[in-house]
């Protein structure tokens, strides 16, 4: 096998392994496995060893400065990775427009693809990137928190009524506080460094469009560049030369000397399309299942607890409509009942503020309506279900056309 072919295969294999480790390393499913150990090394151990080595060679002052720089790059919001993506996208488009586009149309790439499909593909990549980057992900504020509370009900398993200690407002179901955006985000999926923005209730659809456009421009771009190079090979009669000379030599000469930029671009976007397809497929799978990236970790934690203990206790109001338990208390689950006063919107936790928060009124002597709480002991993973899963089609529609919260 040719050495350059082996190199490309090794790159693809390395990229796939790295992607798998970074995506699934934190999962409880791979706890105490080589996957979690590799993830811990890449995200923590490697940096500690680097810090110790730098401190030994350059001293504590330089090592601490480097540590602060790394912490700033990894723990604070900044546009460096976002700018990097924009530069890479623009550089790739520029290389294609200068070295490949002037050779179109070809017999296989006609005028419609040349003047309509290709420009639209490039435009969609930039447009979706802009929308995902600069649109509001659905930040929860004092003005819209009441509306956010109406969109999704609490399941009292993944999400329970409580106040965000940072924002000092009620945390709606499926929301999460993002330390990088410094705000609670409704239906928070995750914070994406590539767009320097959270993916949430309002802009999840734009993020999906960004993934689709990125996957399409890499797949379609690979096809277009391959056809251009194949056209050059056919035009120069390289396939006939292969009969008279060493197999592969004319083609290798053409690719390495005459078209270095196009070949480099082809290899790069072919590798990039693997990332786009894998992550895009994973994101669409979660959407169809009615789960966010944030919620996958919560579900995996619950699964790990049941597997380790043999059960998990879930406390919820007895009148709760959206039960995460299949049936009433069926199967092997056990139910204990007690009472408390229901929490209600209050401003008592936020002095001199109109921001609502939860207050437990169990010690309030003014009376009021009591609610019945039940603690259900769940012994099997099969007894649980996701109340936010409305079916694949409805899950997709809610993501593409989310209810307004502003």
Residue, then its C-alpha position, 0 to 999 in steps of 0.5 A: x500500500x502506498x505510504x500516502x494512502x497509509x498516512x491518510x487512513x491513519x489520520x482518519x483512524x486517529x480522528x475517529x478515536x479522538x472524537x469518540x473519546x471526547x464525546x463519550x469519555x465523560x459518560x458514566x457508561x465508560x466509567x473506569x475504562x480506557x475511554x474515561x482514562x484517555x479522556x481524563x488524560x486529555x482534559x486534565x492529566x496532560x495539562x498537569x504534566x505539562x505544567x510540572x514540566x514547564x515549572x521545572x524548566x522555566x520556573x513557577x512564574x512562567x508556569x503559573x502564567x501559562x496556567x492562567x492562559x490555559x484556564x482563560x482559554x478553556x474556562x471563559x467565553x472567547x471567540x478564538x475557536x469561532x474565529x478559527x472556524x471562520x478563517x478555515x472556512x474562508x480559506x477553503x472557499x478561497x482556495x476553491x474559488x481561485x483554483x477550482x471554480x474557474x474550471x467549471x462547468x464540466x461535463x459532470x458539473x453543469x451550469x446549474x451546479x456551477x452557478x446555483x448549487x455551489x454558490x447556495x452551498x457556500x452562502x448557507x454555510x456562512x448564513x447558518x454559522x452567523x445565525x447559530x453564533x449570534x442568535x439568542x439561545x433563549x436566556x432566562x431573565x426576570x421578564x420571561x421566566x414566567x413564560x419559560x416555566x409554562x413551556x416544559x413541566x418539571x419531571x421531579x427526576x431530572x429537573x425540580x423547582x429551585x432557584x439558580x444561585x447565580x441568576x437568583x431566578x427560578x430555573x425552568x425545567x430543562x434549563x441550565x446555567x452556563x458559566x461561560x454565557x453567565x446566564x440560565x438558558x432555556x432547554x440548554x443543550x450545550x455550550x459550543x465553542x465553535x459558535x461561541x454560544x450556547x445551543x438552547x431553546x431559541x437557536x437549536x434549529x440554527x445549530x442543526x442548520x449549521x451542522x447540516x450545512x457544514x456536513x453538506x459543504x464538506x461532502x459536496x465539496x469533496x465530490x466537486x473537487x474530486x470531479x475537477x481533479x478527475x477531469x484534469x487526469x482525463x484531459x491530460x491522458x493520464x489513464x493512458x500513460x498508466x499503461x506505459x509507465x509505472x502504475x500510479x506514477x503520472x497520477x502521483x505527479x499530477x496530484x503532488x506537483x500540479x494541483x497541491x492546493x486542491x488536493x490538500x483541500x480535498x483531504x482536509x474537507x474529507x476528514x472534516x466531513x467525518x466530524x460533521x457527519x458523526x456529530x450531526x448524526x448524534x445531535x439529530x438522534x438526541x433531538x428525535x429522542x427528545x433529549x438534550x446533550x445536558x440531559x444525556x448525562x443526567x440519564x446516564x447518572x440515573x442509570x449508573x445509580x440504579x445499576x450500582x445500588x439496585x434502586x433510586x428514590x424519586x420524590x414528586x408531588x402526587x398530583x404531578x401530571x407528567x410522571x417519569x414513572x411508567x404506571x402509578x407505582x407499578x412493578x417493583x417500585x415502592x411508594x411513601x407518602x408525606x405532605x408539605x406546603x407547595x412552593x410558590x413564586x416569591x421574592x423573599x430570596x431576592x431583597x429589593x428585587x422583583x425577580x421571582x424565586x421558589x420559597x418553601x412555605x413549610x414553616x409558614x403559619x399563615x395556613x394555605x393549601x397542602x400538597x401530597x408528596x410521594x417518594x417512589x423507589x424505582x428498581x428497574x431502568x424500564x420503569x422510567x420514561x422521558x416525559x419530554x419525549x413526544x415522539x420523533x416527529x413532534x420532538x423535531x417540530x418543537x425543535x424547529x419551531x419552538x414556542x416563543x418565550x420572549 
